[in-house]
C-alpha cells in the first residue's frame, strides 16, 4: 500500500502525507454521503434520467452541442419549477446543521470538512438570496 501511495504522490508531485490526507477526506465525504437526503438522491436520479432521454441528440458530445445542452438545461429548469415549494425564502440554519454534523463525525479532518461546508453553504445562500432579489 505504501508503494501505491508513494507512486500516486510522485505522479501528482505532492507528499505522501498529502495523498493520504486526500484519501482520508474522500472517505469522510463518502461517510457523510451515506446519510444523504433521500429526496436529494431522487432528484439526482430524475435529472440523470432526463439527460439519458435528451443526450440522444448527440450521444458522444451532448454537452458540446448547443441544442442538446439547451434542451437539457430547460428540462431541468422546468422540472425544478414544478417541484419548487411555495413560500417565503428564508436562510437555512447553517450553524445548527453544522452542530448536527459535529455529532456525526469528529476529529481535526472532520472539523476542517465541516468548516468548509459551512463556508460553502453560507456562500450558496448569499448567491441564492441575491438572485431571488433580482427576480422580484
C-alpha positions in Angstrom: 0.0 0.0 0.0 2.8 2.4 0.8 4.3 1.8 -2.7 0.9 2.7 -4.2 0.7 5.9 -2.1 4.3 6.9 -3.0 3.6 6.3 -6.7 0.5 8.5 -6.5 2.4 11.2 -4.6 5.1 11.1 -7.2 2.7 11.3 -10.1 0.9 14.3 -8.5 4.1 15.9 -7.3 2.9 16.1 -3.7 3.9 14.4 -0.5 2.7 11.0 0.7 1.1 12.7 3.6 -1.0 15.0 1.3 -2.1 11.9 -0.7 -3.1 10.1 2.5 -5.0 13.1 3.8 -6.8 13.4 0.4 -7.9 9.8 0.7 -9.0 10.2 4.3 -11.0 13.2 3.3 -12.7 11.3 0.4 -13.5 8.6 2.9 -15.1 11.1 5.3 -17.1 12.6 2.4 -18.4 9.1 1.5 -19.4 8.6 5.1 -21.3 11.8 5.1 -23.0 10.9 1.8 -24.4 7.7 3.4 -26.8 9.9 5.3 -27.7 11.9 2.2 -31.3 13.0 2.0 -33.4 10.5 0.0 -35.2 13.4 -1.7 -31.9 14.7 -3.0 -31.0 11.2 -4.2 -34.3 11.1 -6.0 -33.8 14.5 -7.7 -30.3 13.4 -8.8 -31.8 10.2 -10.3 -34.5 12.1 -12.1 -32.1 14.6 -13.6 -29.9 11.8 -14.7 -32.9 10.2 -16.4 -33.7 13.5 -18.1 -30.1 13.5 -19.5 -30.4 9.9 -20.8 -33.5 10.9 -22.7 -32.0 14.1 -24.1 -28.5 13.1 -25.0 -29.6 11.0 -27.9 -29.4 14.3 -29.9 -25.6 14.0 -29.7 -24.6 10.9 -27.7 -20.9 11.5 -27.9 -20.7 15.2 -27.2 -24.2 16.3 -25.9 -22.6 18.9 -23.6 -20.8 20.5 -26.5 -23.9 20.6 -28.7 -25.8 23.9 -28.1 -29.2 22.3 -29.0 -28.8 19.3 -26.7 -27.3 21.3 -23.9 -30.1 24.0 -24.0 -32.7 21.2 -24.1 -31.2 19.6 -21.0 -31.0 23.0 -19.3 -34.6 23.8 -20.0 -35.8 20.3 -19.0 -34.0 20.7 -15.6 -35.4 24.2 -15.1 -38.9 23.1 -15.9 -38.6 20.1 -13.6 -37.3 22.3 -10.7 -40.1 24.8 -11.4 -42.7 22.1 -11.0 -41.3 20.8 -7.7 -40.3 24.2 -6.2 -42.0 24.7 -2.8 -44.1 27.8 -2.4 -43.5 30.3 0.5 -41.1 32.8 1.8 -37.4 32.4 1.1 -35.5 32.1 4.5 -31.9 31.3 5.1 -31.1 27.7 6.3 -30.0 27.2 9.9 -26.4 26.7 8.8 -24.9 26.9 12.3 -27.4 24.3 13.7 -26.8 21.9 10.8 -23.0 22.2 11.4 -23.6 21.3 15.1 -25.5 18.1 14.0 -22.6 17.2 11.7 -20.2 17.7 14.6 -22.1 14.9 16.4 -21.9 12.6 13.4 -18.1 12.9 12.9 -15.3 14.2 14.9 -11.6 14.9 14.7 -9.4 17.6 13.0 -10.2 16.5 9.5 -13.9 16.3 10.1 -13.7 19.8 11.6 -12.0 21.0 8.5 -14.6 19.4 6.2 -17.4 20.8 8.4 -15.9 24.4 8.3 -15.5 24.2 4.6 -19.1 23.0 4.2 -20.4 25.8 6.5 -18.5 28.4 4.4 -19.8 26.9 1.2 -23.4 26.8 2.4 -23.2 30.4 3.5 -21.9 31.5 0.1 -24.5 29.4 -1.7 -27.2 31.0 0.5 -25.9 34.5 -0.3 -26.0 33.8 -4.1 -29.5 32.3 -3.9 -30.7 35.3 -1.9 -29.2 37.8 -4.3 -30.6 36.0 -7.4 -34.0 35.8 -5.7 -33.9 39.5 -5.0 -33.0 40.2 -8.7 -36.1 38.2 -9.8 -38.5 40.3 -7.9 
